[in-house]
Each structure stands twice: as structure tokens, then as C-alpha cells.
Amino acid sequence: MPLFRYKVRDKEGQVVSGTLEGSDVNTVVERLDTLGYVPITIQEEKAGGGVSIDIGRFFERVKPVDLINFTRQFVTLHRAGLPMLSAIGALQAQTRSKPLAKALDAIRKDLMGGTALSAAMAKFPRVFNDLYVNSIWAGETGGVLDNVLDRLVMLLEHERRLKSDVGAAMRYPIILMVGFVVAGIVMATFVLPKFTMLLTSTGGKMPLPTKILIMITDFLAAYWYVVFLLMIGAAVLFYLFIRTAAGRLWWDRLKLRIPIFGQILYKMALSRFARMFETLDRTGLPILRSLNLVAKTVGNVYIAGAIDRIAESVRRGRGLSAPMREVGVFPPMVVQMVATGEESGALDEMLKQVSDYYDSEVEYMVKNLTSMIEPIMIGMMGVGAIFLIIAILMPYMEILSSFGSGGGYGTN
């Protein structure tokens, strides 16, 4: 998303400045207004002029376990009634993560100047991502910061467990793939040229798989640096593209269609929607306000857009279930439970059940991730291995055939 630099006045009339991400200026104005600030100037930071890449920022990422421990300890201190400044200061002093300590020090200073916690955290996107910041913002706005922090701990642990299980599931296939690539390079570099030279000298015909393999290896040997630069360029262009509003929408929609992982991300987003909606609705916030806050905490722009369309329908006097059915994002089970909650007046309880259900679904899918990924990876490598074996063996068989034919002619 674009980054906007703002200058505002707080409730006491003091000038506060900082940066926020948003799809446009109006979104940033609405968010600042929600936080109780009066905007003075808001300007989008352009990515032109000079190269404004801070290399150090790429090393500011915090380990998931450090962020989880911080969040868990923060909610404990906050729930115990400790002032926020004191809680942040205590957690800064005891954390072993230098990037997190640096961010907390700056956040504490911003809090002393009257900046809201979410706005202060938004200045450190490498430490606190959009989902984290928007969740804190929703908790501040709805007066349910403790509940939101509890939910964040669950979400962070889900994501850490997912990454850990994916890493464990990919470890064995990656080892096989590395061995396969090394074997392919050795065979194509040292073995295949001797076969092809011998085959050419005997007047044999080069098999098609061998021709393809030779073309690939020759091209990579001559233009490996071009391939490397193209890969780097494609990665940079892709990163810049998904930073735009249209690119982020396309990418978030595509992620939901990725085999295996797409379903996990989809169910995680549904769980976030239901849990945050239930948490905010219990506080007595108007349903439109709750939907606007929830849209920013699901972690997916495509689903957030659907929630915004639902909010617009509710603003026109319609209920929840009918617009949810029309947007085509929510499963029939979710729509039915929301409709039941509306009719019975137990929407909070229905949303809680939806969130619990998808939490258990995500946990089940993560546990079975290994059994889903390994066969796919091994199958893909099997196809590559078969191609490599055919490309190497066919010239050998052709050479034997040529020698056999030559030997036959000699006996005559």
C-alpha cells in the first residue's frame, strides 16, 4: 500500500507527525479521525527522486517467538492495570531482540507525545505487520485491546506453527531436490558430452530429450548471469506490483487459490473475521463500525473488499446474511449461522462457533501438511528424474545400437 506522511493535532492541541499506510488519502483521514486526531497535512511519499532504500530495514524483522512472547506479556501487564508506558518500557528492557527493543523504545517515546499505540507501531512495518497494527487499532477503537491481544497471540502461534510444519514437510523433498540437481549438473557436464561426442562420431541420431537437455545446459552455462539478473528483476517488479492497490488485490485473491495453502489461508481469514466481529460486537459497537474495523483485520484485501460491500448493503438497511450470500466469499455454513444468529439474537455466540470451527480446521490441515506436500514434491522430482535418465540413457543405447550394427557389418 502507499505510504502517507501526516501531521495532525491531538486532543490536547499538540502537533504529532508520523506515517501510515493506506489505499488513498481518504482512508488515512478516516483512520486518523478514528484515533482522535485533527489532520493538518497528509502527503503521499513518492518512490521517485533518489533511491530511498534503507538496507538496515531489511534486517529489522523480529523472530516470531519474540513477537509472540512480547504480545503475551503485554496483554498480561495491560490486563493487570499497569500503565501502557510502563508496560512498554518493562518489555523493552527485557527483550533480547534488538530490532524489537529499538522499535519499543521509539514507540514509548511516541506514546509520551500522545501518539496512539497503533499509529506508533505502524512506523515499524518490519516488526509489526499490517494485520498486527490494524488489530491493535481495532482494539483501541472498540475498547477491547486485551481481547484483541489475546487473539493476536493465537494468530501468531498459528502462523508460527504453520511455517514450522511447512519447513518440516519441505525438508526431505528439498534434500532430494538438491541431490537431483547436483546429479543432473554432473551428468550433463561430464557424462553427457562424452556420449554425444561418441554418438556423433558414429553417425548416430541425437534423441530429442538429449537435445533439449543439451540446449538447457549450454544456455545456462553461457548466460547464467542473464538468468540470475532476470530472476532478481522479476522479484523486484513483483514486489513493487503487489505494493499497489490493484496488485495487492490480485495477489491476495490468487493466494486463496493456491493448492493446499490457499485453503489454510482462506480458513484463517474466516476465523479472523468471525472472532474479531464477535469481539467488537460484544462491546456494543454499531454493526457498521464493527464491519469497518473487521475489514482491516482479516489480513486479505480481497476478503476485506467483500466485507466493505456487506457494510454498504447494511448501511442501506439490509441484514447481514443476504449480503454475505451475495458477495460469494463466505461459505454457506457461515452465512446460515449468521442468519440464525440474527434471527435468534445470538449473533455473538454463532460467530464464536464459526471461529472455533475454522480454528480447528486450520489446526487439522496444518497437522496433515506433511502428508499433503511430500507426495506432490516427490512426484514432481520423479518426473524430472525420468526425463534426466531418458536424456542420458538414450544416447548410450543409440551408441550400443551403432556398435552392434557396425559389428554385424564386420562379420559379413
Secondary structure as GFF3:
##gff-version 3
##sequence-region A 1 412
A	DSSP	beta_strand	3	9	.	.	.	ID=ss1
A	DSSP	beta_strand	15	21	.	.	.	ID=ss2
A	DSSP	alpha_helix	25	34	.	.	.	ID=ss3
A	DSSP	beta_strand	38	44	.	.	.	ID=ss4
A	DSSP	three_ten_helix	55	59	.	.	.	ID=ss5
A	DSSP	alpha_helix	64	79	.	.	.	ID=ss6
A	DSSP	alpha_helix	84	94	.	.	.	ID=ss7
A	DSSP	alpha_helix	98	112	.	.	.	ID=ss8
A	DSSP	alpha_helix	117	121	.	.	.	ID=ss9
A	DSSP	alpha_helix	130	142	.	.	.	ID=ss10
A	DSSP	alpha_helix	145	186	.	.	.	ID=ss11
A	DSSP	pi_helix	187	191	.	.	.	ID=ss12
A	DSSP	alpha_helix	192	201	.	.	.	ID=ss13
A	DSSP	alpha_helix	208	242	.	.	.	ID=ss14
A	DSSP	alpha_helix	245	255	.	.	.	ID=ss15
A	DSSP	alpha_helix	261	282	.	.	.	ID=ss16
A	DSSP	alpha_helix	287	295	.	.	.	ID=ss17
A	DSSP	alpha_helix	301	315	.	.	.	ID=ss18
A	DSSP	alpha_helix	321	327	.	.	.	ID=ss19
A	DSSP	alpha_helix	332	344	.	.	.	ID=ss20
A	DSSP	alpha_helix	347	367	.	.	.	ID=ss21
A	DSSP	alpha_helix	369	411	.	.	.	ID=ss22
###
